[in-house]
Amino acid sequence: MPENKVIESGNALISALRDQLGADKVLTGADLEDKYYHIWKMNDGLNALAYTLPSTTEDVSVILKSCNAHDVPVIVFGGLTNLVGSTEPQGNEVIISMQNLNKIIETDTGSRTMTVEAGVVLERIQQEAKNNKLLFPLNFGAKGTAQIGGIISTNAGGLRVFRYGMTRQLILGLETVLMDGTIISGLKKIIKDNSAYDLKHLFIGSEGTLGVITKAVLKLIEPPQSRCSAFVGINSYENVIALLKHLDKGSAGALSGYELIWGNTYRAMTSPPAHSKPPLPHGYSFYVLMEIMGSNQEKDNELLSHLLEQALEKEIIEDATLAHTQSDLEWFWKIREDVHALVVQCNYDQHFDISIPISDIGDAVSKMSQELEKIEGVEKIFPFGHVADGNVHFIIGKVSEDTSLKNKINDVIYSPIKALGGSVSAEHGIGLHKKQYLALCRTPEEIETMKKLKRTLDPKLLLNPHKILDI
Ligand SMILES: Cc1cc2nc3c(=O)[nH]c(=O)nc-3n(C[C@H](O)[C@H](O)[C@H](O)COP(=O)(O)OP(=O)(O)OC[C@H]3O[C@@H](n4cnc5c(N)ncnc54)[C@H](O)[C@@H]3O)c2cc1C
């Protein structure tokens, strides 16, 4: 469209939106100066055509329908904590902020469900579940800011995926609005529903490219009554797997966390400038932080202690220490969760979030590390991960933000993914930043089918354009 037509269409859209929603829900110009597109870019101002603040599903429908009619692209803003550039605007978009769709509609303790609007922040959901003596098991570092709509749109994971699954496994129903304004309401509280296609799964993990999520029914669980943790030192990757199987079998499904930290990463997490002291001495090749959640603290502590004694006898592990008190528990988990302690040891940092079949992780990470060491400009290599889910994170410390250095590092980590049958994104999604690597973990036929789906639901390609797919 010629530029004067674009401006005309934008102006007509803004007046149409103000007429339908009210002027206070449609901000433009100087009112965007204190807005931002990511929590790490708060001081940059927001470059967009308009910033809308719907407070109902019908408002969202009006915005989408009008943008569709005027050929104006749209980006949905949740808590803006994504890690792949999936909320980055180009400047010509209408932003839909979900911050005012923030009601907890109902907590049903009998069905063990919670129905919420999409803008409710994760921490509030966790607290509401707790107030009702239930648990919403999803948990990760950005819980105080990430909204459930954004979490569903990125199918977020976190620390207990091994036991409770990704976000996808915790969603029973969704209400979604399509780009043409159609409201698809599927807010059932039922667990089993094989009545034809399960449409909610199209929108889960679609990073705001297929529809806007406005409400969700979440699955809650009975909270475990005990939490037991231990750190162990292990000298071979084979034994990391042997221990996982031993604990999983011995605890009959109570194993809820199995976090692997490579020896050099553990050293960096537990030596100055990091604040935590090491629960076990440095020097082992691998450290595993595990968690068992059950129904009786004393018995479960005994069970974990017994399983670890057996592992010592069988020479699967070299050393172990149990968390005996609440403060031990907090100390152990702070070591794993405080990834910032690694970031501050890097001049510049590059992060990865890959999936590899569990049996191949040891070998693959060792080869990747050797290749990374050969790259001039790489200073630190910190692997760690939710290994029971096949999810490996790397933080790479480097001398600069130089693009060719960044690409060389990307090549080392991503090139083996195809042959390994892995994924370039275990949790964080594709967004803008990983788009060029999508073909390493999806076949041409899969990508073509995704494009067909996108064209069907959003024929003018207006919803979060340029994200995930080159189309
Ligand atoms: C400190 C930190 C730790 C993190 N740890 C983890 C972790 O352990 N595991 C993990 O998986 N992720 C993690 N993340 C990533 C991030 O928190 C998740 O991706 C989160 O789920 C995004 O939610 P959000 O509300 O911030 O979404 P946003 O960042 O606002 O949006 C993410 C995407 O969803 C779209 N979107 C947002 N709301 C809606 C909606 N209502 N309808 C349709 N589309 C929508 C946006 O357009 C965008 O494409 C972490 C991030 C940080 C900063």
The ligand as an ORCA input file, in Angstrom:
! r2SCAN-3c Opt
* xyz 0 1
  C      13.661    -14.457     34.408
  C      12.930    -15.281     33.392
  C      12.815    -16.655     33.579
  C      12.109    -17.435     32.651
  N      12.028    -18.774     32.863
  C      11.327    -19.535     31.993
  C      11.219    -20.949     32.207
  O      11.767    -21.527     33.145
  N      10.482    -21.654     31.312
  C       9.862    -21.047     30.249
  O       9.201    -21.749     29.465
  N       9.972    -19.726     30.015
  C      10.688    -18.958     30.853
  N      10.807    -17.615     30.632
  C      10.189    -17.023     29.431
  C       8.830    -16.323     29.659
  O       8.618    -16.028     30.969
  C       7.713    -17.098     29.105
  O       7.866    -17.207     27.733
  C       6.322    -16.513     29.452
  O       5.470    -17.575     29.371
  C       5.807    -15.369     28.584
  O       4.658    -14.785     29.221
  P       4.364    -13.225     29.068
  O       3.037    -12.927     29.679
  O       5.492    -12.417     29.546
  O       4.217    -13.119     27.495
  P       4.790    -12.033     26.495
  O       6.264    -11.999     26.578
  O       4.082    -10.746     26.675
  O       4.340    -12.669     25.114
  C       4.857    -13.863     24.646
  C       4.173    -14.234     23.320
  O       2.814    -14.543     23.571
  C       1.953    -13.628     22.877
  N       0.838    -13.344     23.792
  C       0.876    -12.775     25.019
  N      -0.349    -12.780     25.563
  C      -1.180    -13.349     24.647
  C      -2.578    -13.638     24.617
  N      -3.385    -13.342     25.631
  N      -3.084    -14.227     23.507
  C      -2.302    -14.536     22.449
  N      -0.967    -14.277     22.426
  C      -0.426    -13.703     23.520
  C       2.795    -12.431     22.538
  O       2.316    -11.777     21.381
  C       4.143    -13.087     22.315
  O       4.191    -13.631     21.023
  C      11.522    -16.811     31.525
  C      11.640    -15.427     31.338
  C      12.334    -14.664     32.248
  C      12.437    -13.185     32.011
*
